[in-house]
Amino acid sequence: MTRKTTSIGVAILFLGGLATAAHAGCPYPYPGPAAQAYRGPQNAFQLRMGYHLPSGGGTLWDDVEQRFTLDSGDFDGLAWGMSFVGGISPQVEVGFHVDWYEETVRSEERFYRDMDGFPILHDTTFSQFPIGVDLRFVPGGRRPGKPVFYLGLGAGLNFWDYEEIGDFVNEDDPDLPIYSAVFDASGESLEGRAVAGLEFPVSPAFNVTFEGRYTFAEEEQTWLGTVEPGGTWLFAGASFRF
């Protein structure tokens, strides 16, 4: 791991420790008027399913879009995730998140065909596994039976992998031979995120959730080109409060 990667990991653990300490020092119910605002469960475990739209940043995407019949928009696909959310105060919460996404696209060489006139095909797989921590602001607090709106900012690491497997044309050879190969690049990028969400209570211990995130990640240099694995995440899910 790089020094930047180690630093962000330490920062995440530090923020988690601060949140835990703050929560332990100020348990529900809170003193004063806040005690009337919320008396329900202060923690939650969330499961979600949704859609990820990669940003397509970096020179790698530019190169493959020019040569092959694909673009970054072809990699929009399903995503899954889970979170633990803990209350620090009636209007502030901290969330620890893990998400997963993978999409495979088949494409062909734009400018070449094989000797029988058929397309030269390969499969490209792009996957992401971001982990991180968010600090959320709940403007109206949590009130029994009322919808909850929240905004947040967070940081973390995005572990990603890009793989091409199939047939290709060797453009460095004047005879343009076709060969089979696997090309792979992977890494971990520092990531920031902005979060907005809505929760609708079904019972004191169960909420339906809708959440959107915009993530912006550090661009990584690979032997295939630079990759920036940020993008937009849209989720719906369930929140089990305790």
C-alpha positions as CSV (number, residue, x, y, z in Angstrom):
1,M,0.0,0.0,0.0
2,T,1.1,3.6,-0.6
3,R,1.6,6.1,2.1
4,K,-1.6,7.9,1.1
5,T,-3.5,4.6,1.4
6,T,-2.1,4.0,4.9
7,S,-3.0,7.5,5.9
8,I,-6.6,7.3,4.9
9,G,-7.0,3.9,6.6
10,V,-5.7,5.4,9.9
11,A,-8.0,8.4,9.4
12,I,-11.1,6.1,9.0
13,L,-10.2,4.1,12.1
14,F,-9.6,7.4,14.0
15,L,-13.0,8.8,13.0
16,G,-14.6,5.5,13.9
17,G,-13.0,5.7,17.4
18,L,-14.2,9.2,17.9
19,A,-17.8,8.3,16.9
20,T,-17.8,5.3,19.2
21,A,-16.4,7.4,22.1
22,A,-18.9,10.2,21.5
23,H,-21.8,7.7,21.4
24,A,-20.7,6.0,24.6
25,G,-20.4,9.4,26.3
26,C,-23.9,10.6,25.3
27,P,-26.4,7.7,25.2
28,Y,-30.0,8.1,24.3
29,P,-32.2,9.5,25.7
30,Y,-30.5,12.9,25.5
31,P,-31.1,15.4,28.3
32,G,-33.3,18.4,27.8
33,P,-35.7,19.1,24.9
34,A,-33.9,16.7,22.6
35,A,-35.2,13.8,24.7
36,Q,-38.7,14.7,23.5
37,A,-37.5,14.6,19.8
38,Y,-36.5,11.0,19.7
39,R,-36.7,8.0,22.0
40,G,-36.4,5.2,19.5
41,P,-33.5,3.0,18.5
42,Q,-30.3,4.9,18.0
43,N,-28.3,2.5,15.8
44,A,-29.2,0.8,12.5
45,F,-28.0,-2.0,10.2
46,Q,-28.8,-1.3,6.6
47,L,-29.0,-3.6,3.5
48,R,-29.4,-2.1,0.1
49,M,-29.5,-2.8,-3.7
50,G,-29.2,-0.3,-6.5
51,Y,-27.4,0.9,-9.6
52,H,-23.9,2.2,-10.2
53,L,-23.0,4.6,-13.0
54,P,-19.1,4.7,-13.3
55,S,-17.7,8.2,-14.1
56,G,-15.5,6.8,-16.9
57,G,-12.6,9.1,-15.9
58,G,-9.0,8.4,-17.0
59,T,-7.1,7.7,-20.2
60,L,-7.9,4.0,-20.1
61,W,-11.5,4.6,-21.0
62,D,-10.5,7.1,-23.7
63,D,-8.3,4.5,-25.3
64,V,-10.7,1.5,-25.2
65,E,-13.6,3.7,-26.5
66,Q,-11.5,4.6,-29.5
67,R,-10.5,1.1,-30.3
68,F,-13.4,-1.1,-29.2
69,T,-17.2,-0.9,-29.6
70,L,-17.9,0.2,-26.0
71,D,-17.9,3.2,-23.7
72,S,-18.0,3.7,-19.9
73,G,-21.8,4.1,-20.0
74,D,-22.1,0.4,-21.0
75,F,-20.8,-0.5,-17.5
76,D,-23.8,0.9,-15.7
77,G,-25.0,-2.0,-13.5
78,L,-26.4,-3.4,-10.3
79,A,-24.7,-2.8,-7.0
80,W,-25.2,-4.0,-3.4
81,G,-24.2,-2.8,0.0
82,M,-24.5,-2.7,3.7
83,S,-23.9,-0.2,6.5
84,F,-23.8,0.2,10.2
85,V,-25.1,3.6,11.4
86,G,-24.7,5.0,14.9
87,G,-26.1,8.1,16.5
88,I,-23.8,10.7,18.0
89,S,-26.5,13.3,18.7
90,P,-30.2,13.8,17.6
91,Q,-29.0,15.5,14.4
92,V,-25.6,13.8,13.8
93,E,-24.9,10.2,12.8
94,V,-21.9,8.3,11.6
95,G,-22.1,5.4,9.0
96,F,-19.6,2.7,8.1
97,H,-20.2,1.4,4.6
98,V,-19.3,-1.5,2.3
99,D,-20.5,-1.8,-1.3
100,W,-19.9,-4.0,-4.2
101,Y,-20.4,-3.7,-8.0
102,E,-19.3,-5.7,-11.0
103,E,-20.3,-5.5,-14.7
104,T,-19.1,-7.4,-17.8
105,V,-19.5,-6.1,-21.3
106,R,-18.8,-7.9,-24.6
107,S,-17.3,-5.7,-27.4
108,E,-15.4,-6.0,-30.7
109,E,-12.5,-4.4,-32.5
110,R,-13.9,-1.3,-34.3
111,F,-11.7,-1.5,-37.4
112,Y,-10.8,-5.1,-38.0
113,R,-12.5,-8.5,-38.7
114,D,-11.2,-12.0,-38.8
115,M,-10.3,-13.8,-42.1
116,D,-13.9,-15.0,-42.4
117,G,-15.4,-11.5,-41.9
118,F,-16.6,-12.2,-38.3
119,P,-16.1,-9.7,-35.4
120,I,-13.1,-10.1,-33.1
121,L,-14.6,-10.3,-29.6
122,H,-13.5,-10.0,-26.0
123,D,-15.2,-9.5,-22.6
124,T,-14.4,-6.6,-20.3
125,T,-15.1,-6.8,-16.6
126,F,-15.0,-3.8,-14.3
127,S,-15.6,-4.2,-10.5
128,Q,-15.5,-1.9,-7.5
129,F,-15.4,-2.6,-3.7
130,P,-15.5,0.7,-1.8
131,I,-15.4,0.9,2.0
132,G,-15.6,4.0,4.1
133,V,-17.1,6.2,6.7
134,D,-19.8,9.0,6.4
135,L,-20.7,11.7,8.8
136,R,-24.5,12.5,8.4
137,F,-26.5,15.5,9.3
138,V,-30.2,14.9,10.0
139,P,-31.7,18.4,9.9
140,G,-35.0,17.5,11.6
141,G,-33.7,14.8,13.8
142,R,-35.5,11.5,14.2
143,R,-39.2,11.6,15.3
144,P,-41.4,8.6,15.8
145,G,-43.4,7.8,12.7
146,K,-41.9,10.7,10.6
147,P,-39.8,10.4,7.4
148,V,-36.2,11.3,7.9
149,F,-34.0,13.3,5.4
150,Y,-30.2,13.4,5.8
151,L,-27.1,14.8,4.1
152,G,-23.5,13.6,4.5
153,L,-19.9,13.7,3.5
154,G,-17.5,10.8,3.7
155,A,-14.2,9.3,2.7
156,G,-12.7,5.8,2.2
157,L,-11.0,3.4,-0.1
158,N,-12.2,2.1,-3.4
159,F,-10.7,-1.3,-4.4
160,W,-11.2,-1.8,-8.1
161,D,-10.3,-4.2,-10.9
162,Y,-10.4,-3.9,-14.7
163,E,-10.0,-7.0,-16.9
164,E,-10.1,-7.7,-20.7
165,I,-10.2,-11.4,-21.8
166,G,-10.7,-12.7,-25.4
167,D,-9.3,-12.0,-28.9
168,F,-7.3,-9.0,-30.0
169,V,-5.4,-7.6,-33.0
170,N,-1.7,-7.0,-32.7
171,E,-1.5,-3.5,-34.3
172,D,2.3,-3.5,-33.8
173,D,2.7,-6.3,-36.4
174,P,2.2,-5.3,-40.1
175,D,0.4,-8.7,-40.6
176,L,-2.1,-7.7,-37.9
177,P,-2.3,-11.2,-36.4
178,I,-5.2,-12.1,-34.0
179,Y,-4.2,-13.5,-30.6
180,S,-5.9,-14.5,-27.4
181,A,-4.9,-12.7,-24.2
182,V,-5.9,-11.5,-20.7
183,F,-5.2,-7.9,-19.7
184,D,-5.7,-6.9,-16.1
185,A,-5.2,-3.8,-14.0
186,S,-6.3,-3.3,-10.4
187,G,-5.6,-1.0,-7.4
188,E,-7.1,1.0,-4.6
189,S,-8.0,4.7,-4.8
190,L,-8.7,7.3,-2.1
191,E,-12.4,8.3,-2.4
192,G,-14.6,11.1,-1.2
193,R,-18.3,11.1,-1.3
194,A,-21.4,13.2,-0.9
195,V,-24.6,11.5,0.3
196,A,-28.3,12.3,0.5
197,G,-31.0,10.0,1.6
198,L,-34.6,9.5,2.7
199,E,-36.0,7.0,5.2
200,F,-39.7,6.1,5.6
201,P,-40.6,4.4,8.9
202,V,-42.7,1.2,8.7
203,S,-42.3,0.4,12.4
204,P,-40.1,1.6,15.3
205,A,-37.5,-1.0,14.3
206,F,-37.8,-0.9,10.5
207,N,-37.4,1.8,7.8
208,V,-37.4,1.7,4.0
209,T,-34.5,3.7,2.7
210,F,-33.5,5.6,-0.5
211,E,-30.0,6.9,-0.9
212,G,-27.9,8.6,-3.6
213,R,-24.2,9.1,-3.6
214,Y,-21.7,10.9,-5.8
215,T,-18.1,9.6,-5.3
216,F,-14.9,11.2,-6.6
217,A,-11.8,9.0,-6.4
218,E,-8.1,9.5,-6.8
219,E,-6.9,8.7,-10.4
220,E,-4.6,5.7,-10.5
221,Q,-1.8,5.1,-13.0
222,T,-1.7,1.5,-14.4
223,W,0.1,-0.1,-17.3
224,L,-3.1,0.1,-19.3
225,G,-3.6,3.8,-18.6
226,T,-5.1,5.9,-15.8
227,V,-8.3,4.9,-14.1
228,E,-10.6,7.1,-11.9
229,P,-13.2,4.7,-10.4
230,G,-15.7,7.3,-9.1
231,G,-19.3,7.7,-10.1
232,T,-22.9,7.8,-9.0
233,W,-24.6,5.2,-6.8
234,L,-28.4,5.0,-6.4
235,F,-29.8,2.7,-3.7
236,A,-33.1,1.4,-2.2
237,G,-33.0,-0.8,0.9
238,A,-34.1,-1.6,4.4
239,S,-32.9,-0.2,7.7
240,F,-33.2,-2.3,10.8
241,R,-32.9,-0.1,13.9
242,F,-31.8,-1.2,17.3
